[in-house]
Amino acid sequence: MTKKTLPIIIATAFLLAGCSAITVEEISSTDKAASVTTETSFELPTSTSEDSEVEVASSEVDDSAETMETTEADEEEAPAEPELPDTITFVDVYKESYTVDFKKDWALHNYKLDSFVHDGDKVYYQGDDAYTSRYGIDVSHHQKSNIDWQKVADSGVEFVIVRVGYRGYGINSGWIKEDEYAASNIKKARAAGLDVGTYFFSQAINEEEALEEAEFVIDFFKRNNLSPEDIALPVVFDPESIRKDDARTDNVSGEQFTKNTRVFCDKIKEAGFQPMVYSNMLWEAYMLDLKELSDIPVWYADYEDLPQTPYNFIMWQYSESIHVPGIPGNMDGNVLLIPNN
């Protein structure tokens, strides 16, 4: 399988008019005004020695008048730039609704929501020539060794994000542990022709612990002779909240989580790998500052039919309950968006 290096996508902004509070779906369904610079080449006629000075002067006057008329016409046709909304509304995994400030200075994606097509357990992005999509999954020790990677590949899965380790989340814990199936999963997935990325489940409470987690991941790669060429997809910093349980990071501020993300991703990039951060709408609303992390691509989790975020992302985890041939039980489904440029 041909491997592709993922660029960081800096999307152009959606622009919306006449709204003070709207839903994310309304944002995406409204006409988007993109800021585009178009270079136009004008070929001017070349005068010959037979041209009279009068003819040349007349031509220059005519050209000037025509240019003025064109400019005035363009100015009249240019639409007024609409204003961005003040708030955005979304639901979480429990269907609880939130209305939060719209971050007007954050990079926004320019995906067409009607191009996300559900086909059974798979999601594709079709009908927009600007992007190509790829279908993938993510795995951890929860799947144990019960994975037939060739069946997985034969079913249409193109990539996998493998957990390489985690930090214990209990209030009295904090140790780092390697995922016992990580090395085997990476080796077998690559042998089956899948592209591989990795993630680390973080519970870092400060920058020192985030750096420790990044160094653990880099050491894992070294011990298993894995180079950036072997890990074709990003290495993800995954600072999740713990559902229905206490965690050592419960009192960590959004500012601190943003700093932790920066430290982890900078260290991963320094080692030659591609960093990424895992997020969802709650984290984007209350925790991570994506403006401060604008150079780091986002793996966005959202189990609604369409992504609710207006902000930039390059991979969408759209489900935690798909079924994949070769793996027993429920799986996370992902779609990766690659720009065609």
MOBELCOR-V910979 format. One record per helix or strand of 3 or more residues. SS is the DSSP state (2 for helix, 1 for strand). FROM is the first residue (numbers start at 1). TO is the last residue. If there is no record, write none. Layout:
# MOBELCOR-V910979
ss & from & to
SS & FROM & TO
SS & FROM & TO
This chain:
# MOBELCOR-V910979
ss & from & to
1 & 21 & 23
2 & 24 & 29
2 & 53 & 77
1 & 87 & 91
1 & 97 & 101
2 & 113 & 115
1 & 116 & 119
1 & 122 & 125
1 & 131 & 139
2 & 141 & 143
2 & 149 & 154
1 & 159 & 167
1 & 176 & 178
2 & 182 & 191
1 & 195 & 201
2 & 207 & 223
1 & 235 & 238
2 & 254 & 270
1 & 275 & 279
2 & 281 & 286
1 & 297 & 301
1 & 315 & 324
1 & 327 & 339
